[in-house]
Amino acid sequence: MKSSTMTIRMASETRERLSRLADAVNRSKSYILNQAIREYLDTHEWQVLEIEQALKHADTPEAEWTDHGTVKRKWEDKLARKMA
């Protein structure tokens, strides 16, 4: 995989924590940042794609809607049963 250089700004405290972690696990700061960014992107890209897909579905005739009051009552009833 081809790599490229990128410059970022971060708080001094964050940089110090990164350095300590890199030393502790015997890895470079670049390696740790690459892993962290990859994990962040995996999580957040997935979320954004799912939200976009849900919004597209919401605009179709097949979408089913429940009003807020109904959903709220359902959860309040569930909580009441759990507390009883």
N, C-alpha and C positions, 0 to 999 in steps of 0.2 A: 504494500500500500504506500502510495506516495504521500509524503508529509510536506507541510508548509509551515512557515513561522507566522505567529500572530502575537501581537502585543496587547496585554490587558492591564487595567488598573485594578488594584485591590487594596483593601485596608491593610495597614501594616500588621495588625494582629492576625489577620487571615494568612498573610504571607508567612508569618512566624509559625503559625500552626501547621501550615503546609510543609514548611521546612522540617519541623519536628517529626511529623508523620513520615515524610520521605526518609529521613534518617532512621527512624524506628523500624521501618519495613524494608530498608535497603533498596529503595526504588528512587528513581528520579522524580523531581517535582513535575516534569512534563508527563511522565507516565501516569502519575496520580491524577493530574488534571485531565488528561485524555480519558481515563477511565470514568472520572466523575462526570465529565461533560457527556460522554457516550450514554451513561446511565440516565442522566437528566433528560437527554433528547429522546431516548427510548420511552421513557415515561410520559413526557409531555407531548411528543409527537402523537403517540397513541391516543392520549386524551383529546387532543385537538381534532384528530381524524374521527374519533367516535362522536364528538360533539357535532362536527360538520355533518356526519352521516345522520345523526338523530334529527338535526334541523331540517335536512332534506326530507326525511320521512315525515316530519311534522307537517310539512307543506303538501302532503299527498292526501287523497281522499280516504286512504286506508288508516290514517292516524286516528287513534281513539283518545278522547280528552276526558278528564275528570276534573270537576271544579275544585277549587282550593278547599272550600268548606267540607266537602265529602272526604277528601284526603285527611284533613285535620281531624275530623271526627273519628275516622278509622284509627289513626295513631293514638288519639286520646283514649279511645276505648281499649286499645291494646295495652297501653300503659296502665290504665285503671285495673285491667284484669291481672296484669303482672304484679301490681302493688297489693292486690287483695289477697 
